[in-house]
């Protein structure tokens, strides 16, 4: 099977590459918009190329799906694929803030088998393997066990009127880091109501789940990876006991937003 130690070294090296180019270290970064409101930088492309090369050497039989690479239908014929976001949280990266991470997951049969997040500006390495728990910097994670929905901690800058019974906590730009916060018992709930891509969430959802959180799409259905259309509508990661309440809270909004797509 795969050499986990070698995988971690590859992910750490990718993160060091990104850190060297990070404006928070004083680098004058070249960045632009792929589409309006969708930024990318020279660091995203450099890390993507490095990971594609090194992960390909590590597991030549695996397919590839990354935010910064052209997609190919060939991955659909592979049981194993790498799902990569070279820099999740590009906005924070470009602004010199710390809320970004290199995200790498190995998918087997539509489910995450291994997940790693490396956030070098925070000195954090998050890891999980299916059935073997989740860790941050070597310390085992135990997810939130909150039992009451009201007052649940949510990484957010603001809350809708109907959600103001919740409690805001610090929100990194990286959705992967926000998901991992539930696994680390630093948040009780992370929810999105938009079409998002598999590479944003694959590694982090395994970390949260292995720590004991409950994970689904916005409708409470299981997430499946390596689909032809690599998107899911919404995400819900929470303490297990409040998951049903979260699905109910979001149900009408989720239906209204998802329907036109």
Buried (B, 14 or more C-beta within 10 A) or exposed (E): EBEEEEBBEBBBBBBEBBBEBBBBEEBEBEBEEEEEEEBBBEBBBBBBBBBBEBBEEBBEEBBBBBBBBEEEEEBEEBEBBBBBBBBBBBBBBBBBBBBBBBBBBBBBEEBBBBBBBBBBBBEBBBBBBBEEBBBBEEEEBBBBEBEEBEEBBBBBEEEEEEBEEBBBBBBBBBBBBBBBBBBBBBBBBBBBBEEBBBBBBBBBBBBBBBBBBBBBBBBBEEBEBBEEEBEBBBBBBBBBBBBEBBBEBBEEBBEEBBEEE
